[in-house]
Amino acid sequence: MRHLQSLLARLRVETTFLCEDGAPRVEIPGREVVIWTDRRERTYFWKHQSERALQVPVEQAEEAARQIVDHLARLATASGAEEGAACEALSEGAPS
């Protein structure tokens, strides 16, 4: 887990390491992304909100980090498009 967390840090993704009930996991604050491993620490699992969890073998930690960063970028792009549309809708309804 720490290896993936350091890879994400290099990609400028802030993470928080948590261990509750003996189950370590990493969260990305404000993004509702959770990362964990199986009991034998052979597979990383990660998911955003209620989406289906994605799996990546631990040996491919760099690929897991890339997938997570790509997903965060898509979320940011979608969020920016939604904010732009909302601002546009507000400006269309504003008196001139």
C-alpha positions as protocol buffer text, in pm:
chain_id: "A"
residue {
  index: 1
  type: MET
  ca { x: 0 y: 0 z: 0 }
}
residue {
  index: 2
  type: ARG
  ca { x: 277 y: 241 z: 86 }
}
residue {
  index: 3
  type: HIS
  ca { x: 441 y: 187 z: -255 }
}
residue {
  index: 4
  type: LEU
  ca { x: 123 y: 283 z: -440 }
}
residue {
  index: 5
  type: GLN
  ca { x: 74 y: 575 z: -204 }
}
residue {
  index: 6
  type: SER
  ca { x: 427 y: 704 z: -283 }
}
residue {
  index: 7
  type: LEU
  ca { x: 362 y: 665 z: -658 }
}
residue {
  index: 8
  type: LEU
  ca { x: 46 y: 871 z: -624 }
}
residue {
  index: 9
  type: ALA
  ca { x: 237 y: 1135 z: -426 }
}
residue {
  index: 10
  type: ARG
  ca { x: 487 y: 1163 z: -712 }
}
residue {
  index: 11
  type: LEU
  ca { x: 190 y: 1225 z: -941 }
}
residue {
  index: 12
  type: ARG
  ca { x: 75 y: 1500 z: -701 }
}
residue {
  index: 13
  type: VAL
  ca { x: -226 y: 1313 z: -567 }
}
residue {
  index: 14
  type: GLU
  ca { x: -286 y: 1372 z: -196 }
}
residue {
  index: 15
  type: THR
  ca { x: -372 y: 1054 z: -7 }
}
residue {
  index: 16
  type: THR
  ca { x: -454 y: 950 z: 347 }
}
residue {
  index: 17
  type: PHE
  ca { x: -352 y: 612 z: 491 }
}
residue {
  index: 18
  type: LEU
  ca { x: -610 y: 460 z: 726 }
}
residue {
  index: 19
  type: CYS
  ca { x: -621 y: 136 z: 918 }
}
residue {
  index: 20
  type: GLU
  ca { x: -954 y: 56 z: 1078 }
}
residue {
  index: 21
  type: ASP
  ca { x: -1044 y: -286 z: 1216 }
}
residue {
  index: 22
  type: GLY
  ca { x: -709 y: -419 z: 1091 }
}
residue {
  index: 23
  type: ALA
  ca { x: -795 y: -334 z: 730 }
}
residue {
  index: 24
  type: PRO
  ca { x: -549 y: -84 z: 579 }
}
residue {
  index: 25
  type: ARG
  ca { x: -668 y: 138 z: 299 }
}
residue {
  index: 26
  type: VAL
  ca { x: -578 y: 460 z: 125 }
}
residue {
  index: 27
  type: GLU
  ca { x: -829 y: 735 z: 56 }
}
residue {
  index: 28
  type: ILE
  ca { x: -806 y: 1037 z: -170 }
}
residue {
  index: 29
  type: PRO
  ca { x: -967 y: 1318 z: 31 }
}
residue {
  index: 30
  type: GLY
  ca { x: -1255 y: 1498 z: -137 }
}
residue {
  index: 31
  type: ARG
  ca { x: -1269 y: 1252 z: -427 }
}
residue {
  index: 32
  type: GLU
  ca { x: -1439 y: 953 z: -264 }
}
residue {
  index: 33
  type: VAL
  ca { x: -1174 y: 718 z: -403 }
}
residue {
  index: 34
  type: VAL
  ca { x: -1073 y: 423 z: -185 }
}
residue {
  index: 35
  type: ILE
  ca { x: -780 y: 186 z: -246 }
}
residue {
  index: 36
  type: TRP
  ca { x: -716 y: -142 z: -65 }
}
residue {
  index: 37
  type: THR
  ca { x: -548 y: -482 z: -115 }
}
residue {
  index: 38
  type: ASP
  ca { x: -657 y: -839 z: -77 }
}
residue {
  index: 39
  type: ARG
  ca { x: -547 y: -1030 z: 235 }
}
residue {
  index: 40
  type: ARG
  ca { x: -230 y: -1159 z: 70 }
}
residue {
  index: 41
  type: GLU
  ca { x: -147 y: -814 z: -68 }
}
residue {
  index: 42
  type: ARG
  ca { x: -128 y: -943 z: -425 }
}
residue {
  index: 43
  type: THR
  ca { x: -398 y: -725 z: -579 }
}
residue {
  index: 44
  type: TYR
  ca { x: -487 y: -358 z: -545 }
}
residue {
  index: 45
  type: PHE
  ca { x: -854 y: -274 z: -559 }
}
residue {
  index: 46
  type: TRP
  ca { x: -977 y: 79 z: -606 }
}
residue {
  index: 47
  type: LYS
  ca { x: -1311 y: 241 z: -667 }
}
residue {
  index: 48
  type: HIS
  ca { x: -1482 y: 576 z: -683 }
}
residue {
  index: 49
  type: GLN
  ca { x: -1805 y: 615 z: -483 }
}
residue {
  index: 50
  type: SER
  ca { x: -2039 y: 326 z: -559 }
}
residue {
  index: 51
  type: GLU
  ca { x: -1876 y: 219 z: -886 }
}
residue {
  index: 52
  type: ARG
  ca { x: -1754 y: -137 z: -930 }
}
residue {
  index: 53
  type: ALA
  ca { x: -1406 y: -187 z: -786 }
}
residue {
  index: 54
  type: LEU
  ca { x: -1121 y: -220 z: -1035 }
}
residue {
  index: 55
  type: GLN
  ca { x: -836 y: -466 z: -977 }
}
residue {
  index: 56
  type: VAL
  ca { x: -467 y: -431 z: -1057 }
}
residue {
  index: 57
  type: PRO
  ca { x: -193 y: -679 z: -955 }
}
residue {
  index: 58
  type: VAL
  ca { x: 44 y: -535 z: -694 }
}
residue {
  index: 59
  type: GLU
  ca { x: 333 y: -588 z: -938 }
}
residue {
  index: 60
  type: GLN
  ca { x: 165 y: -328 z: -1159 }
}
residue {
  index: 61
  type: ALA
  ca { x: 147 y: -52 z: -898 }
}
residue {
  index: 62
  type: GLU
  ca { x: 253 y: 209 z: -1154 }
}
residue {
  index: 63
  type: GLU
  ca { x: -38 y: 107 z: -1377 }
}
residue {
  index: 64
  type: ALA
  ca { x: -276 y: 132 z: -1081 }
}
residue {
  index: 65
  type: ALA
  ca { x: -147 y: 482 z: -1003 }
}
residue {
  index: 66
  type: ARG
  ca { x: -192 y: 585 z: -1369 }
}
residue {
  index: 67
  type: GLN
  ca { x: -547 y: 448 z: -1377 }
}
residue {
  index: 68
  type: ILE
  ca { x: -637 y: 640 z: -1062 }
}
residue {
  index: 69
  type: VAL
  ca { x: -482 y: 965 z: -1187 }
}
residue {
  index: 70
  type: ASP
  ca { x: -658 y: 927 z: -1524 }
}
residue {
  index: 71
  type: HIS
  ca { x: -987 y: 867 z: -1346 }
}
residue {
  index: 72
  type: LEU
  ca { x: -936 y: 1177 z: -1128 }
}
residue {
  index: 73
  type: ALA
  ca { x: -859 y: 1382 z: -1441 }
}
residue {
  index: 74
  type: ARG
  ca { x: -1184 y: 1262 z: -1604 }
}
residue {
  index: 75
  type: LEU
  ca { x: -1375 y: 1356 z: -1289 }
}
residue {
  index: 76
  type: ALA
  ca { x: -1218 y: 1703 z: -1289 }
}
residue {
  index: 77
  type: THR
  ca { x: -1299 y: 1751 z: -1658 }
}
residue {
  index: 78
  type: ALA
  ca { x: -1659 y: 1640 z: -1607 }
}
residue {
  index: 79
  type: SER
  ca { x: -1692 y: 1863 z: -1301 }
}
residue {
  index: 80
  type: GLY
  ca { x: -1553 y: 2161 z: -1493 }
}
residue {
  index: 81
  type: ALA
  ca { x: -1796 y: 2102 z: -1780 }
}
residue {
  index: 82
  type: GLU
  ca { x: -2088 y: 2084 z: -1536 }
}
residue {
  index: 83
  type: GLU
  ca { x: -1979 y: 2405 z: -1363 }
}
residue {
  index: 84
  type: GLY
  ca { x: -1938 y: 2580 z: -1699 }
}
residue {
  index: 85
  type: ALA
  ca { x: -2285 y: 2472 z: -1811 }
}
residue {
  index: 86
  type: ALA
  ca { x: -2436 y: 2590 z: -1482 }
}
residue {
  index: 87
  type: CYS
  ca { x: -2265 y: 2930 z: -1513 }
}
residue {
  index: 88
  type: GLU
  ca { x: -2382 y: 2957 z: -1874 }
}
residue {
  index: 89
  type: ALA
  ca { x: -2740 y: 2877 z: -1774 }
}
residue {
  index: 90
  type: LEU
  ca { x: -2727 y: 3142 z: -1501 }
}
residue {
  index: 91
  type: SER
  ca { x: -2590 y: 3405 z: -1736 }
}
residue {
  index: 92
  type: GLU
  ca { x: -2858 y: 3328 z: -1998 }
}
residue {
  index: 93
  type: GLY
  ca { x: -3130 y: 3391 z: -1740 }
}
residue {
  index: 94
  type: ALA
  ca { x: -2972 y: 3714 z: -1611 }
}
residue {
  index: 95
  type: PRO
  ca { x: -3132 y: 4044 z: -1716 }
}
residue {
  index: 96
  type: SER
  ca { x: -2924 y: 4252 z: -1958 }
}
